[in-house]
Amino acid sequence: RGIGSRLVTVRMLVRMLESERDLFLNGSFPSDFQWATSSESFKVEGGWAEGGKGETIWDRFGHENKVFDNQTADQACDSYHKVDYDVYLLRGLHVNTYQFSISWARVLPSGYRRSRSHKGVLYYQKLIDALIESGIRPVVTLFHWDLPQELQNQGGWTNSSIIEAFKDYADFCYSAFGDRVKTWNTFSSPWVVSYAGYAIGKHPPEVQDYGMGSYQVTHNIIKSHAEAWHVYNDKYRSKQGGEVGIALNSDWAEPSDPSGYRDVEAAYRSLEFTLGWFAHPIFVDGDYPAALKSQIDKKSKECPHSKPAFLPGFTLEESRRINGTADFFGLTHSTMRLINSSDGGCAASLQGVGDFQSRVHPSWSPTTSDWIYSTPWGLRRLLNYIAAEYLKMKKVPVYVTGNGMPTEYGGDPLNDTSRVDYLRRYINEALKARLLDGVDVRRFTVQSLMDGFEGRQGYSQRFGLHYVNFEDPDRPRTPKQSAYFYSQVIKQNGFALSLPDGLDVRPTQFKPPSKALPPSEVPSKSKVTWERFSHHSMFNKECHLKNFIFLITSVFLKFHTDCF
């Protein structure tokens, strides 16, 4: 489709959905819907130098005191030693899917297969086996930001040799875990790697080179993804029967003036410079989007003595190898921005090259993050945009691979009513996209299972459904109000009880509890419960499982009576 027709799509989405933007849909997801939560290796595992694990760029970043309050991920949530504990929490939530990432440096300390760590492999095997035994589908991300430091010493993602290294790493993981893991994300939020790590230098390796470095990084990530997909397709798909895709992060870009062509065009460029940068080559035609290429070419002509961006090109053979290399479309989404057209001049920056500016509306609800505002209707619009823009050539399902917001470190961490409202409304927008718009959304992933090490912000921002006490060496977890809320949504498979005569779109209000929720004692007893459950005969396991379900149900119902 031409750029003109795509601009019409953006404008139509805004106008079409505006009238029902704030209506709440009472309805159910399909019976096979995947309810998930997630974690990322360096944010929760700890054990940073145990079992032969190699150093990562986030290890070094923390050790160089570049994180809030000089915090590190050395212990984090100590999940490396708490597999049973974490799976216990997952069973309590009633999720049927758990998305986690493998630390490349934990299984291949140097980044190369010659340096494999047996203990690292055993850790992930134990986690995967525990999930499957509990009836929870493991979804594995191969790379979520924590590059082995040894590979970074060679240039990291700017060095094209990393493509072969990543391909071999993926091959290793498929062979080690693929008999039990049936869904793989090659990358999670790769735009953050390119932009935060190599354009503005806020993340390691702290490179500030938007005009060249970030574009080369994206180029190599896309080719690495394609090679990982082909390895699975050629060697493992027939015997393992799984799927491989990519989890792309994107905000929705809302034109400040939907009736004005220039703002609509700017909003479209914003999407192409972020989501389309990765999605178009993989899902459309193996090449970068026309709007991205033409805009960079325009800037090159306007700024001949200081070109603000250099976009690498794919050969015809590379394009053919990249095109269609995804069995699903993974979307991580948390917020949106209002976009208006501007003249970026020759500035070597995202908005400078893209000729757009972004802002937030004063009515939007803020969070602890200066980036994330609660704007749930943006998710539905983005899902519809993805379906129209990227899923016409090859029909694949959409998985929401991450959605969440942070709360602050202090205050009352268990009564996260703002997160409850946020999740309730965002999940409902996914329901609208599925039931009203026909977008093939098959999974919703709440980010995250527990509080963790949030990169540069350390432990100052809390994304978890479970509160983690980082002052206690044992790192105890306690479910927050949002955990009880999410478990109830899962139990109901959405927001409907019985709708024989069609869909009900009357507004529904969540009622917060009248009094504060006390810390639950259940998580602290998880190890004992798990040990009793894991080492018995099948008959005894079933007996203990019934007792376990009764225990969890009793605790959850105590609070659901107040909350719902």
Summary of the structure (lengths in Angstrom):
residues: 564
radius of gyration: 23.0
end to end distance: 46.4
largest distance: 76.5
contacts: 1982
relative contact order: 0.13
helix: 47%
strand: 14%
